[in-house]
Amino acid sequence: SEQALGRPMARFDRSVDVHLSSVRQKLGHGSALIHTVRGIGYHLAKG
């Protein structure tokens, strides 16, 4: 996340979550390919 945002992450920073929510909305049914990995981040599955 820090590399993507170009700044250090705060403990409760939700920037990445907000962006991924927008991506999921745009993907529609394809959003099922994005999996949340608790404590790690996100995983993009092969479709």
C-alpha positions in Angstrom: 0.0 0.0 0.0 2.8 2.4 0.9 4.4 1.9 -2.6 1.0 2.4 -4.4 0.1 5.5 -2.4 3.6 7.0 -2.3 3.3 7.7 1.4 3.4 5.9 4.7 0.2 4.2 5.8 -1.6 5.1 8.9 -3.0 2.2 11.0 -6.6 3.0 10.0 -6.0 4.4 6.5 -8.9 3.3 4.3 -7.6 4.8 1.0 -6.9 1.5 -0.7 -10.2 0.1 0.5 -12.1 3.1 -1.0 -10.3 2.7 -4.3 -10.9 -1.1 -4.5 -14.6 -0.4 -3.8 -14.7 1.8 -6.8 -12.9 -0.8 -8.9 -15.4 -3.5 -7.8 -18.3 -1.3 -8.7 -16.9 -0.7 -12.2 -16.2 -4.4 -12.7 -19.7 -5.5 -11.8 -19.8 -9.3 -12.0 -16.1 -9.4 -12.5 -15.6 -8.0 -9.0 -15.9 -11.6 -7.6 -12.3 -12.0 -8.9 -11.0 -9.6 -6.2 -10.6 -11.3 -2.8 -9.9 -9.6 0.5 -7.1 -11.3 2.4 -7.5 -10.3 6.0 -4.4 -8.7 7.5 -2.6 -8.9 4.2 -4.5 -7.0 1.5 -6.2 -8.1 -1.7 -5.7 -11.0 -4.2 -6.8 -10.9 -7.8 -7.9 -14.3 -8.9 -7.5 -15.7 -12.4 -10.8 -15.5 -14.3 
